[in-house]
Amino acid sequence: MRYDRDHPHYRWIVLTNTTLGVLLSVLVVMFGRLGDLFGRVRIYNLGFSVFAVSAVALSIDPFHGGSGALWIIVWRVVQGIGGAMLMANSSAILTDAFPARQRGTALGINMVAAVWSYRSLHEVGVRTAGRVDWAGTLTFGLGVTALLTGITYGIQPYGGHPTGWLSPWVLGAVLAGVLLLVAFCVVEATVPDPMFQLTLFRDRVFGLGNFADLMAAIGRGGLQFMLIICLQGIWLPLHGYDYESTPLWAGIYLLPLTVGFLAAGPLAGWLSDRYGPRTFTTGGAVLTGLTFLALLLIPVDFNYWVFALVVLLNGIGSGLFVSPNTATIMSSVPAAQRGAASGMRGTLFNGGNALSLGIFFSLMVVGLAATLPAALNDGLQAQGVSAGAAGEVASLPPVASLFAAFLGFNPIRELLGPTGELDRPGVNAEVLTGQEFFPNLITGPFHTGLVMVFVTAAVMMFLAAVASWFGGDDYVRDEAEELRAVAAP
């Protein structure tokens, strides 16, 4: 991976990792509404087929370089369409199928039942009459796409700046996205069959539940990327792992995060069915926020077991929050609008994740840009690199180093190699490309960026906790009466 200012290769990484998120954010409301109109199970099963085919295609990329990247992006688009069909209708199907006091449990174990659901699901919800709201679909889709694309490209350097937030293209995309979403609200307030009933947000439980979900998605979304870069760029090399092997080991060392989430999710759903969701959504958000602050208290070259305990608690906090929050949102809406409501929840969740990546990477890059260039310039010259080459490498955007580490490349070799300095007499190439030079160099600047990132994430989680607390426990509608009204001629 050689960095090129005019065509940075990490742009492909950004695109392949955000395409799915953007599509999920854009399409879930539309597919949720289609599920309300034509059957949720039908749309869900179609989505399962599309998602499965695209997953197979992604595993057999026959090309290399730019062509291989385009193959991945195209199939990620297809996968995003299938994923949107699944996400838009899964929560609505479970809400239809289970009584109110069992939904937390059902939603908590939802993640392990995909294949069974494809073979066994039958339609139990009531379809509603109406037409597809194409004006709302178009303004919403274009608005979310423009907004999230602009935010994603905000991490790309522009001119002499480390980020792209001063780029007219980025600012124009964000502004256009906001204006289109305002137009979407106007359309939804005037058309006879809107894609989404905006009046649902007037309901305290639905509105605060979705706000909490959005804040939690922003808080948690960029966490794993930050921790992976910390492991791959600093901790694993310092502990003897080759850069090429760090992507695998970073995933292994982050398993406590996944274990905590998977263990807490079903249990929190089951308990929330019996004791109400507020304690678990609020407590889970607070616990997750506290673990973000705890990550700042341990050194970058940490004791692994302390780190594992903190990320385990982070996963538990996230698991405590998610399934009770989903049950609260889905049980607060009329039965006839569950598909669209599930889609809106999915949009806020996936949009929050995409926002999180853009926001957190921008904060990290700003933090690194304040101190990394000087540290890199001095460190390179101390090992014999000429002042000109050291200054050239130090002036490269910090995001180049981050993505080199993320992809399992030796950052110094990738940044300094094109200059020819590693082969020049008097340059200590062995030290420069060794396991300790780059991690020791970036530790201080990286921690400065982590402070900005994790404090912001903690604030997001505490806002989610406040919204969850005021959302309350009284969220179950009289759905039997609603269903009779919908089914009545």
N, C-alpha and C positions, 0 to 999 in steps of 0.2 A: 504494500500500500504506500505509494509515493504521493506526498501532498503536492497539489498543484493549485496555485491561487485562483487561476481562471476556471478550473474545473475540478474542485475538490472531490476526491473519490468517496469521502464519507457521506456525500449527498445521496449516493445509492443506499447507504445504510439507513439514513434518515427516512428515505422514501419507502424502503421495504419494511421498516418497522412501524411506520405511521399509516401506511395505506389501509391496512385492516382496521385500525382504530377509527380513521376518518369515515370509512364506509359504514362501519357499525353505527357511528354517531348519526350519520345522515339518513340511513335507510330503516332503522328500527321502528320509528314512528309510523312510516308508511306501511311496513309489513305488519305492524300491530293492527293498524286500521283495516288492512286487507283481511287479517284474521278475524276481526269482528264481522266483516261483511260476508266472507266466503268460507269461513271455518278455520279455527286456529290449528287444529291437528293437521289439516291438509297443508297449510303453509309451513308448519313445523317439519313435517316429513319431507316436503320438497327441499327445504333448507338443509336437512340432514344429508340428503343425497348430493346436493351441490357441494356442501362442505367436505364430504368424504372424497368425492372425485378430485377436488382441488388439492386436498391434502396429499393424495397419491401423486398428483402431477408435481407438487412442490418437492417431493422427495426424489424425483428422477430428472433433475435439471440437466438437459443434454448439452448445454452451451457453456461458454466460459466468458469472462470479462463482462463488457457491457451487455452483450447479448444474453448472457446468463442472468444478469441482474434484471433485464427487461422481462425475461421468462418468469422470474420470481414475482415481479411487480404485477404482471398480468394475472397470474394465478392467485396472487393475494387479493386482487380486485374480485375475482370470482369467489374466493373463499370469504371475502367480506360480505358479499351478497348472501351466500348461504348462512354465514354466521348471524347476519342481521335477521334472517327468517327465524332462526333458532331462538335468538335472544329475545326477539319481540314477542314471541308467543309462549315460551316455556313457563314463565311465571304465571301468565294468564291461564294456561291449561291447568296448572297445579291448583291455582285459586279456584277454578271451576270445580275441580275434582274432589277437593278436600273441604270439610267443614271448617269454620273459622278457627276453632281452637286446635286444629291439627296442621295448620298451614305453615307455621314456623318449622315444625319437624320436616314436613314435605319439602319445603324450599331449602332447608339445611342439607338434605341428602340429594338434592337435585343434580349435583355435578357428577354423580356416579351412575346415573340411570339412562344414559343416552341411547345405547344400543337397544335396551329393553323397550324404551319409549317408542323407538321407530317401529318395532314389530308389534307392539301391544296397545298403543294409544287409540282411543276412540273418542269421537266428538261428544262432549256432554254439555258444552256451553250453548247458549242461545244466540243464533245469528241475528244481526240487526239489519234492517233495510236501510238503503242509502246509496249514494254514489261516491266514487273516488274524487277527492278534492285535489284536482291537478294543480290548481293555482297555489294552494297551500303546500303541496308536495314540492313544487318547483322552487318556491321562494325559500322554504325551509332547507331543502337540500343544497341549493347554491349558497345560501347564507352560512350554514355550518361548514361547508367545504372551504369557502373563502376564508372564514375566520380561523379555522384550525390549520389550513395550509399556510396562512400568513404567520401564525404563531410558530409553526414548525420551522419555517425558513428564518425566523428570527434568531436562531442559534447559529446561522451561517454568517461568517464575517462579511462586512460590507465596507469597501474603501479601506480606510486605515483603522476601522473600529473592530474590536474583537467579536461583536455580535452584529446582527443585521437590523436592529430596531430603528436605525435611522434611514434604512433603505426606503425609498418611495414606493417600491413594489410591495414590501412588507406592510407598510403603513396603509397603502391603498387597499390591499387585500383585507386587512383587519377592518378598516372603515366600511368597505363594501359589504363584508359579512354582517356587521352590525346593522347597517341600513336594510339589508335584505331580511334580517330577522325581525326588524321593526315592521317591515312590509308584511311579513308572515303573520304577525299579531293582528294587523289591520284586516288581512284577508280572513283569518279565522273568526274574527268578530262579526263578519258580514255575510259569509256564505251560508247557505241553508244546511249543508252537510259537511261541517269542518273535519279536517283530518284529526284534529285534537281539540277537545273542549277546554279552552283556556280557563273557563270558570272553575275547573277542578282545583286550580291553584288557590282559590278562595277558601277551600276547605283547609282548616288549620293543620290537620294530621297529614294530609297529602302534601301540602305546600312545604311544611317544615321537614317532613320525611325526605322529600326530594332535595331540599336544600342541604340537609345533613349528608345525604348520599353524594351530592356534588362536592361538598367540602372534603369528605373522606376520600373520594376518588382523586382529588387534587393532592391531598396530603400523602396518600399511599402510592400514587401512580409512578412517581419518579424514584421511589425508594430503592427498588431492586436494581435499577441502572446505576445509581450512585454507589450502592454497596458492591456491585460487580466490578465497577471501575476501581474502587478502593482495594478490593481483593486482587484483581488482575494487575493493577499498576503498581501496588505498593506491597501488600502483605505477603502474597504468594511468592513473588520474586525474592523478597527478603528471607523467606523460609526455604529457599533452595529449589523452587519450581521454575522450570523453563517457561519463557513467555508463551511458547507454542502450546503448552499444556494447561495454561491458566484458565481458559474458558471452561474446560471440563471440571477442573477442581473448584472453580468459583461456584458452579452449580451444586457440586457436592457439599461444599461448606455452607451453602445457604439452605440446605434441606430443613434445618430446624424451623425456618420461617414457614415453609409449606406444611410441615407436620403440625405446627401449632394452629394454622388456619384450618386444615382439614379436620383436626380433632375437635376444635372449638365450635365450628359451624353447626353441625347437626345437634350437638349438645345444647348450644344456645337456642336453637330453634325449638327443641323439645321443652326446655325450661321456660322459654317465653310463652309457649302455649298455655302453661299452667300458672305462671306468676306475672304475666304481662311483659311487654317488650321494653318498656322504658329503662328499667334497671340495666338490661343487657346492652342496649344500643348506647346509652350514656356511658356506662362503665367501660364498654369496649373501646369507644372513641377516646375516653380519658386515658386508658391504659396504653393505647397506641401512641397518643401524643407524648406521654411520659417516656416511652421507649425511644422516641426520637431525641428527646433531651438527654436520655441516658447514653445514647450513642456519641454524644459530644463529650461526655465525661471520661470515656475510655480513650487511651492513646491510639494513634493510627496504627502503630505496631503493637497490637493488642494481644492479650492472652486469649486464645481461641475460645476457651470454655466460658469466659465472661461474655464474649461476643455472641456465642451460640445461645446463651441464656437470654440475652437482650432481644435477639431476633426471634427466638421462640416466643417470648412474651408479646412481641409485636404481632406475630402471626395469630396468637391467641386473641389479642385485642381485636384484630381485624375480623376474625371468625365470630367473636361475640357480637360484633356490630352488624354483619352483613345480613344473615338470614332473618333476624327479628326486624331489621329495618325494611327488608323487602316485603315481609308479611304485613307490616304496618301499612306500607304504601298500597299494596294490592287489595287489602281488605277495606280500605277507606273509599274506594271508588265504586260507582254503580256497576252491576254485573255486565251490562251491555257495553261498557267502555273499557273493559279490562285490557283488551289487546292494545288499544292506543295508549292507555296509561302505562302498561308494561313497556311499550316502545319508548315513551318519553323518559321513563326511568333509565332505560338502556342508553338513550342518547346522553343524558346527564352523566351517567357513569362512564361511558366511553369517551365522551367529550372531556370529562374531568381528567381522565388518564392522559389524553393527548395534550391538554392544557398543562398538566403537571410536567410532562417531559420538556415542553417548550420553556415553561417558567423555571424549572429547576436547572436545566442545562444553561439557561441564560444567567441565572444567579451564580452557578458554579464558574462559568467562563468569566464573568465580571470579577469574581473573587480571585481567580487565578491570574487574570490580566493585571491585577494590582501588584503582584509580587513575583510571579513566575518568570517574566522576561529577564529581570535583573539577576535572579538566582541562576537561571539557565546560562546567561551570558558569562557570569563570573565562574560558574562551575566548569563550563567548557574551556575557557581560557586557562584555568588552573591545570587542565590536563593536556595542554599544548595546542589546542585548537586556535587558529589565527583569529585575530580580533574581527576581521571582516566576516569570516564564516560563522563565528559565534554570534555576532550581531544579527546576521541574516536569519539564522535558525531561531534566535531568541525573539525575533520580530514576527515569526509565524503565529497565527491564531492559536490560543491554548486548546481549542477544540480538536486540533490535529493530533496533539499528544493524547487526549482523552480517547479518541476513537482508535488510535493505533493500539493502545493498551487494551481497549475493549475487544478488539479483533484478535488479540493474541500475538501481536507483532512487538518486537523490541522497539520502543519509541525512539531511542537515540539513533539506532541503526537506520530506521526509516527516515528520520529528519535530517541526519547528518550525512548519510550515505551518498546522496546525489552531489554533495559538495566535493567529494574526493578526499576530504580531510582524514578519514580513517586510515587511508593508505600513505599519508604523508609522514616522513621521518620526524620523530620528536613528539608525535601525538600518541598518547597512551590509549590506544584503541581497545585494549583488553579491559581496562577499567571502565571506559565509556560505555561499552556494550555489555558489561557484566551485570550480575544480578542485583547489585547494590547502588550503583551510581544514580540511575533515574529515580528509584524509590526514595532514596535519601534526599535527592534534590527537590522532589515534588511534595514531600510530606508536609512541610510548613504551608506552602501556598494552597495545597489541597484541603488542609484542615480549615483554612480561612474560608474557602468556598463552602465546605460542609457546614460551617456554623450558619451561614446565610440560608442554606438549603433546609437543614433540619429544624431550625427555629421557625421558618415559614411553614414547614409541614406540621409542626406541633401546633401552631396557631390555627391551621385549617382543621385539625382534629378536635381542638377544644371548641371551635365554632360548631362543629358537627355535634359535639356532646351537648352544648347549650340548646341547639335546635331539637335534638332528640328528647331532652328533658321536657321542654315546653310542648313537644308534640303530644305527650301524655300516653295513656294506656287505652283510652276509650275510642277505639278506632273501628270497631266492627259494625257494619251497616246491617239494616234489616233486609238481607238479600233475598229471603223467600218472597217477601212482598214485591221486591223489584223484579224478580224473575217472573212472577205471575203477571205483572203489568206488561213486561216485554212480550210474553207469550200470548197475551190476550189479543183477539182480533180487533 
